[in-house]
Amino acid sequence: MAVIVTLFHFSFAVDDLDKARKFYGELLRCPEGRKVEGRIDYNFFGHHIVAHLYPNEIVGESTA
């Protein structure tokens, strides 16, 4: 029987890349991938996630 592994790619807006780096990189210990101005790529437990710096696109309540 073949095993199908589904991987995902998820991009999302953040208002602070340093906070995203502390959360995903330091707290969750996700390895950082490519570093391009305005975004950070992570290996999220085998999946690809990307934090994009788009402060005006944030949805939800402020935590500040």
Summary of the structure (lengths in Angstrom):
residues: 64
radius of gyration: 13.5
end to end distance: 50.2
largest distance: 50.2
contacts: 133
relative contact order: 0.29
helix: 22%
strand: 38%
